[in-house]
C-alpha cells in the first residue's frame, strides 16, 4: 500500500488516476490504510477496488468495492473438465476456453463517475 502512496507523491496531482485497482482485497485494504495515513480521502480523492471479496472487505472503515470470483462455479468447471479429459484419449483432447463471469460488489470505496465536460476525441 505504501508503494502506491509513494508513487502518487511523485506525480503532479492533476495526473493522479481516479482509481486504484488491486489484484487482491488485502492489497486494496493496505492501499486504503496508507492513503488514510496521508490524508488522501477514499473515495473522495481516489476510488479503490480489490478482488476476492474477503470477509474483511465489507468491514473496513470504508467498505471495499471488490470483484467476487465465483469459486463454486470455478471448482465445478475444473472437475467437469478433468472428468471429460480423463474420458478422452490424450490425442483427441482439444484446448477449451471457459468463461465464468465475476460479480461486481460495489461498496463505499468508489466514487460516482462524473461525465467529462469535454468528450474524448474518437480514436
Z-matrix of the N, CA and C atoms (Angstrom, degrees):
N
C 1 1.441
C 2 1.521 1 111.91
N 3 1.335 2 115.31 1 -40.55
C 4 1.465 3 119.19 2 -178.16
C 5 1.527 4 111.30 3 -64.52
N 6 1.317 5 117.54 4 -31.67
C 7 1.475 6 120.78 5 179.26
C 8 1.526 7 110.76 6 -62.82
N 9 1.330 8 117.19 7 -37.84
C 10 1.467 9 120.86 8 178.24
C 11 1.518 10 110.11 9 -65.24
N 12 1.330 11 116.47 10 -44.73
C 13 1.465 12 120.38 11 -179.51
C 14 1.525 13 110.26 12 -65.92
N 15 1.324 14 117.25 13 -38.99
C 16 1.469 15 120.24 14 177.56
C 17 1.525 16 110.70 15 -63.10
N 18 1.335 17 116.66 16 -42.71
C 19 1.455 18 120.48 17 178.07
C 20 1.526 19 110.48 18 -61.84
N 21 1.345 20 116.99 19 -44.24
C 22 1.470 21 120.34 20 179.47
C 23 1.526 22 110.87 21 -59.95
N 24 1.331 23 116.58 22 -40.16
C 25 1.463 24 120.87 23 -178.20
C 26 1.529 25 111.69 24 -61.44
N 27 1.316 26 116.88 25 -25.81
C 28 1.468 27 121.35 26 -179.82
C 29 1.527 28 112.50 27 -83.78
N 30 1.330 29 117.79 28 -11.61
C 31 1.460 30 122.22 29 -175.01
C 32 1.530 31 110.15 30 -99.92
N 33 1.341 32 116.65 31 145.13
C 34 1.473 33 117.88 32 170.83
C 35 1.528 34 108.99 33 -61.63
N 36 1.304 35 116.78 34 138.56
C 37 1.474 36 121.64 35 -176.24
C 38 1.531 37 111.71 36 -53.44
N 39 1.314 38 117.52 37 -36.16
C 40 1.466 39 120.98 38 -179.05
C 41 1.529 40 111.72 39 -65.61
N 42 1.330 41 117.87 40 -18.08
C 43 1.462 42 121.19 41 -178.52
C 44 1.531 43 112.82 42 -101.97
N 45 1.312 44 117.46 43 5.57
C 46 1.462 45 119.87 44 178.49
C 47 1.529 46 109.65 45 -64.94
N 48 1.303 47 117.15 46 146.33
C 49 1.469 48 119.02 47 173.20
C 50 1.525 49 109.36 48 -70.20
N 51 1.308 50 116.25 49 166.70
C 52 1.465 51 119.31 50 176.18
C 53 1.526 52 111.27 51 -88.80
N 54 1.344 53 115.98 52 -15.91
C 55 1.461 54 119.51 53 -177.63
C 56 1.520 55 110.99 54 -149.80
N 57 1.328 56 114.10 55 154.13
C 58 1.459 57 122.29 56 172.44
C 59 1.526 58 105.57 57 -118.94
N 60 1.332 59 116.14 58 125.31
C 61 1.460 60 121.64 59 178.33
C 62 1.517 61 107.16 60 -114.25
N 63 1.325 62 116.43 61 123.65
C 64 1.461 63 121.77 62 -176.10
C 65 1.523 64 110.85 63 -111.16
N 66 1.324 65 115.91 64 155.72
C 67 1.464 66 122.06 65 -177.44
C 68 1.525 67 112.78 66 -70.41
N 69 1.328 68 117.55 67 -23.70
C 70 1.464 69 120.68 68 179.90
C 71 1.522 70 110.02 69 -138.02
N 72 1.313 71 115.64 70 157.76
C 73 1.465 72 120.16 71 175.85
C 74 1.517 73 111.18 72 -64.99
N 75 1.334 74 117.61 73 -38.68
C 76 1.469 75 119.52 74 -178.34
C 77 1.524 76 110.79 75 -62.54
N 78 1.313 77 117.68 76 -39.61
C 79 1.459 78 120.37 77 175.79
C 80 1.529 79 110.29 78 -65.49
N 81 1.318 80 117.46 79 -41.47
C 82 1.471 81 121.04 80 178.01
C 83 1.520 82 111.38 81 -60.88
N 84 1.332 83 116.84 82 -42.16
C 85 1.467 84 120.50 83 178.71
C 86 1.528 85 110.85 84 -64.71
N 87 1.327 86 117.02 85 -36.07
C 88 1.457 87 121.12 86 176.02
C 89 1.527 88 110.86 87 -65.53
N 90 1.323 89 116.26 88 -42.15
C 91 1.468 90 120.83 89 177.18
C 92 1.526 91 109.85 90 -61.43
N 93 1.330 92 117.40 91 -46.42
C 94 1.475 93 120.10 92 -179.24
C 95 1.527 94 110.72 93 -62.34
N 96 1.314 95 117.83 94 -38.58
C 97 1.467 96 121.11 95 178.00
C 98 1.524 97 110.70 96 -63.19
N 99 1.338 98 116.84 97 -46.44
C 100 1.467 99 120.84 98 179.87
C 101 1.530 100 110.94 99 -64.45
N 102 1.329 101 117.09 100 -39.25
C 103 1.466 102 120.45 101 176.66
C 104 1.521 103 110.65 102 -62.47
N 105 1.330 104 116.61 103 -43.33
C 106 1.466 105 121.46 104 179.78
C 107 1.537 106 110.90 105 -59.77
N 108 1.328 107 116.57 106 -44.88
C 109 1.473 108 121.01 107 -179.98
C 110 1.527 109 110.49 108 -59.02
N 111 1.326 110 117.12 109 -35.63
C 112 1.468 111 121.34 110 179.83
C 113 1.529 112 113.44 111 -86.12
N 114 1.323 113 117.14 112 1.68
C 115 1.459 114 120.42 113 179.05
C 116 1.516 115 114.28 114 77.33
N 117 1.328 116 116.89 115 20.52
C 118 1.462 117 121.64 116 179.29
C 119 1.522 118 108.02 117 -95.22
N 120 1.317 119 116.51 118 117.49
C 121 1.465 120 122.16 119 -172.45
C 122 1.527 121 112.50 120 -75.77
N 123 1.323 122 114.04 121 134.50
C 124 1.472 123 122.55 122 172.22
C 125 1.516 124 105.84 123 -115.75
N 126 1.311 125 119.72 124 120.16
C 127 1.456 126 130.02 125 5.06
C 128 1.520 127 114.23 126 -96.00
N 129 1.327 128 118.74 127 9.88
C 130 1.465 129 120.40 128 -175.26
C 131 1.510 130 114.41 129 -56.96
N 132 1.333 131 116.87 130 -44.02
C 133 1.462 132 121.14 131 -179.91
C 134 1.521 133 111.38 132 -100.88
N 135 1.315 134 116.60 133 -43.51
C 136 1.469 135 122.66 134 179.84
C 137 1.512 136 109.83 135 -134.17
N 138 1.307 137 116.06 136 140.83
C 139 1.458 138 121.05 137 169.36
C 140 1.528 139 107.25 138 -90.31
N 141 1.344 140 116.14 139 149.84
C 142 1.461 141 120.82 140 178.31
C 143 1.524 142 108.03 141 -131.60
N 144 1.349 143 115.17 142 134.08
C 145 1.464 144 121.91 143 -179.65
C 146 1.523 145 108.63 144 -130.87
N 147 1.332 146 115.91 145 139.77
C 148 1.456 147 121.14 146 177.18
C 149 1.513 148 111.56 147 -117.77
N 150 1.318 149 114.79 148 -170.17
C 151 1.454 150 120.72 149 179.90
C 152 1.520 151 108.44 150 -146.94
N 153 1.303 152 118.75 151 123.33
C 154 1.468 153 126.70 152 176.21
C 155 1.519 154 111.49 153 142.69
N 156 1.327 155 116.28 154 -39.27
C 157 1.464 156 123.22 155 -172.06
C 158 1.515 157 111.36 156 59.08
N 159 1.335 158 115.25 157 53.33
C 160 1.461 159 119.58 158 174.17
C 161 1.525 160 108.35 159 -68.56
N 162 1.340 161 118.35 160 153.29
C 163 1.470 162 120.25 161 -177.39
C 164 1.524 163 114.04 162 -54.80
N 165 1.317 164 117.77 163 -35.32
C 166 1.462 165 121.64 164 -178.94
C 167 1.526 166 112.10 165 -64.05
N 168 1.329 167 118.08 166 -24.41
C 169 1.465 168 121.84 167 -176.43
C 170 1.525 169 112.21 168 -57.55
N 171 1.309 170 116.85 169 -41.63
C 172 1.458 171 120.24 170 -179.33
C 173 1.516 172 114.06 171 -80.88
N 174 1.328 173 117.09 172 -9.24
C 175 1.467 174 121.50 173 -176.79
C 176 1.522 175 113.15 174 -103.99
N 177 1.324 176 117.80 175 -2.60
C 178 1.468 177 121.65 176 -179.18
C 179 1.527 178 109.85 177 -63.97
N 180 1.347 179 117.54 178 157.41
C 181 1.474 180 119.55 179 177.51
C 182 1.524 181 112.69 180 -52.16
N 183 1.327 182 116.61 181 -39.56
C 184 1.463 183 122.04 182 168.36
C 185 1.527 184 103.99 183 -112.65
N 186 1.328 185 117.79 184 104.60
C 187 1.470 186 119.53 185 -177.23
C 188 1.533 187 111.40 186 -54.83
N 189 1.328 188 114.97 187 133.13
C 190 1.458 189 122.93 188 -171.20
C 191 1.524 190 112.73 189 -83.71
N 192 1.315 191 115.66 190 128.84
C 193 1.462 192 121.49 191 169.89
C 194 1.522 193 106.96 192 -74.30
N 195 1.320 194 116.11 193 138.01
C 196 1.456 195 119.24 194 -174.06
C 197 1.523 196 111.24 195 -147.96
N 198 1.300 197 114.98 196 169.73
C 199 1.456 198 122.36 197 173.76
C 200 1.522 199 106.31 198 -110.66
N 201 1.320 200 115.74 199 119.22
C 202 1.468 201 120.96 200 -179.89
C 203 1.519 202 108.87 201 -90.23
N 204 1.311 203 115.71 202 124.90
C 205 1.462 204 120.52 203 176.87
C 206 1.522 205 107.81 204 -89.86
N 207 1.323 206 118.16 205 129.04
C 208 1.463 207 120.82 206 -177.03
C 209 1.541 208 110.75 207 -76.15
N 210 1.330 209 116.07 208 82.08
C 211 1.468 210 120.66 209 -173.97
C 212 1.525 211 112.33 210 -61.67
N 213 1.324 212 118.70 211 -34.75
C 214 1.469 213 120.08 212 177.64
C 215 1.525 214 110.59 213 -62.14
N 216 1.325 215 116.56 214 -46.03
C 217 1.465 216 120.75 215 179.63
C 218 1.529 217 110.83 216 -65.94
N 219 1.327 218 116.72 217 -38.43
C 220 1.466 219 120.06 218 177.65
C 221 1.525 220 110.73 219 -62.45
N 222 1.328 221 116.71 220 -46.08
C 223 1.468 222 120.91 221 -179.32
C 224 1.533 223 111.10 222 -62.77
N 225 1.337 224 116.22 223 -44.38
C 226 1.473 225 119.14 224 178.67
C 227 1.529 226 111.36 225 -59.62
N 228 1.318 227 116.18 226 -42.32
C 229 1.464 228 120.17 227 -178.42
C 230 1.529 229 111.35 228 -68.15
N 231 1.320 230 117.26 229 -38.89
C 232 1.469 231 120.33 230 176.85
C 233 1.521 232 110.02 231 -60.21
N 234 1.335 233 116.96 232 -47.87
C 235 1.468 234 120.10 233 179.56
C 236 1.524 235 111.49 234 -62.88
N 237 1.325 236 117.20 235 -39.17
C 238 1.461 237 120.45 236 178.91
C 239 1.522 238 110.70 237 -62.82
N 240 1.339 239 115.82 238 -44.41
C 241 1.460 240 119.68 239 -179.99
C 242 1.532 241 111.80 240 -67.24
N 243 1.336 242 116.54 241 -38.50
C 244 1.468 243 119.25 242 177.34
C 245 1.527 244 110.91 243 -62.99
N 246 1.311 245 116.31 244 -46.09
C 247 1.468 246 120.21 245 -179.73
C 248 1.527 247 110.66 246 -62.74
N 249 1.325 248 116.43 247 -43.10
C 250 1.469 249 120.05 248 179.08
C 251 1.522 250 110.23 249 -65.27
N 252 1.318 251 117.18 250 -38.07
C 253 1.458 252 121.25 251 -179.60
C 254 1.511 253 112.36 252 -67.02
N 255 1.321 254 116.70 253 -35.63
C 256 1.465 255 119.66 254 179.17
C 257 1.527 256 111.20 255 -72.29
N 258 1.320 257 116.79 256 -24.26
C 259 1.466 258 120.24 257 -178.86
C 260 1.525 259 111.94 258 -82.00
N 261 1.331 260 117.65 259 -17.56
C 262 1.462 261 121.34 260 -178.65
C 263 1.527 262 109.94 261 -101.59
N 264 1.308 263 117.73 262 145.13
C 265 1.468 264 118.82 263 172.71
C 266 1.529 265 109.18 264 -66.00
N 267 1.326 266 117.68 265 146.00
C 268 1.473 267 120.06 266 -177.25
C 269 1.530 268 113.73 267 -51.97
N 270 1.324 269 117.48 268 -36.93
C 271 1.465 270 119.89 269 -178.11
C 272 1.529 271 111.88 270 -67.15
N 273 1.340 272 117.80 271 -24.31
C 274 1.458 273 120.75 272 -176.91
C 275 1.521 274 113.89 273 -91.55
N 276 1.314 275 118.10 274 -3.68
C 277 1.474 276 120.81 275 -177.46
C 278 1.524 277 110.85 276 -76.80
N 279 1.296 278 114.38 277 132.57
C 280 1.460 279 121.02 278 176.30
C 281 1.522 280 108.88 279 -114.75
N 282 1.326 281 117.29 280 150.21
C 283 1.472 282 118.99 281 176.12
C 284 1.527 283 109.85 282 -60.51
N 285 1.309 284 115.83 283 146.43
C 286 1.466 285 121.26 284 178.56
C 287 1.522 286 109.16 285 -125.91
N 288 1.304 287 114.75 286 145.98
C 289 1.458 288 120.36 287 174.38
C 290 1.516 289 107.33 288 -112.85
N 291 1.306 290 115.44 289 128.71
C 292 1.459 291 121.07 290 179.84
C 293 1.523 292 107.74 291 -125.25
N 294 1.304 293 116.50 292 127.37
C 295 1.457 294 121.32 293 177.61
C 296 1.520 295 109.15 294 -111.38
N 297 1.309 296 115.67 295 125.95
C 298 1.457 297 121.27 296 176.72
C 299 1.522 298 106.54 297 -126.39
N 300 1.309 299 116.29 298 116.46
C 301 1.466 300 121.46 299 -173.49
C 302 1.521 301 111.73 300 -72.49
N 303 1.336 302 116.71 301 133.43
C 304 1.467 303 119.91 302 173.08
C 305 1.528 304 109.53 303 -78.63
N 306 1.314 305 115.70 304 172.76
C 307 1.469 306 120.96 305 179.90
C 308 1.529 307 109.31 306 -117.40
N 309 1.324 308 116.98 307 129.95
C 310 1.463 309 123.88 308 177.61
C 311 1.523 310 107.88 309 -81.31
N 312 1.321 311 117.36 310 120.81
C 313 1.464 312 122.52 311 178.60
C 314 1.529 313 106.97 312 -112.01
N 315 1.320 314 115.96 313 96.99
C 316 1.465 315 119.48 314 -176.59
C 317 1.517 316 110.60 315 -86.09
N 318 1.322 317 113.50 316 125.84
C 319 1.466 318 121.10 317 175.72
C 320 1.527 319 107.56 318 -126.11
N 321 1.310 320 117.55 319 -154.39
C 322 1.464 321 121.10 320 -170.45
C 323 1.528 322 116.01 321 -84.04
N 324 1.325 323 119.57 322 -1.32
C 325 1.466 324 120.15 323 -174.22
C 326 1.529 325 114.11 324 -87.13
N 327 1.321 326 117.54 325 4.84
C 328 1.466 327 119.92 326 176.93
C 329 1.518 328 109.98 327 -122.73
N 330 1.316 329 114.22 328 141.22
C 331 1.460 330 120.65 329 178.26
C 332 1.519 331 109.40 330 -90.12
N 333 1.300 332 115.61 331 159.88
C 334 1.458 333 120.84 332 173.47
C 335 1.517 334 107.88 333 -71.40
N 336 1.310 335 116.43 334 131.81
C 337 1.460 336 120.23 335 -179.99
C 338 1.523 337 108.71 336 -77.28
N 339 1.316 338 114.91 337 128.83
C 340 1.463 339 120.59 338 178.17
C 341 1.515 340 108.88 339 -92.61
N 342 1.340 341 117.43 340 139.64
C 343 1.470 342 119.24 341 177.28
C 344 1.524 343 110.37 342 -61.88
N 345 1.310 344 115.98 343 147.93
C 346 1.458 345 120.48 344 177.65
C 347 1.528 346 110.06 345 -68.28
N 348 1.326 347 116.01 346 140.53
C 349 1.462 348 119.96 347 177.23
C 350 1.524 349 109.82 348 -65.71
N 351 1.331 350 115.96 349 -36.95
C 352 1.452 351 121.61 350 177.50
C 353 1.523 352 107.82 351 -118.28
N 354 1.307 353 118.40 352 122.07
C 355 1.472 354 119.55 353 -180.00
C 356 1.526 355 111.39 354 -59.88
N 357 1.332 356 115.38 355 148.69
C 358 1.450 357 120.38 356 175.92
C 359 1.528 358 109.47 357 -67.95
N 360 1.332 359 116.67 358 145.94
C 361 1.469 360 118.07 359 177.47
C 362 1.520 361 110.06 360 -70.83
N 363 1.330 362 117.61 361 152.06
C 364 1.464 363 119.53 362 178.18
C 365 1.529 364 110.03 363 -64.61
N 366 1.326 365 114.78 364 149.72
C 367 1.476 366 119.13 365 -179.03
C 368 1.500 367 111.37 366 -79.30
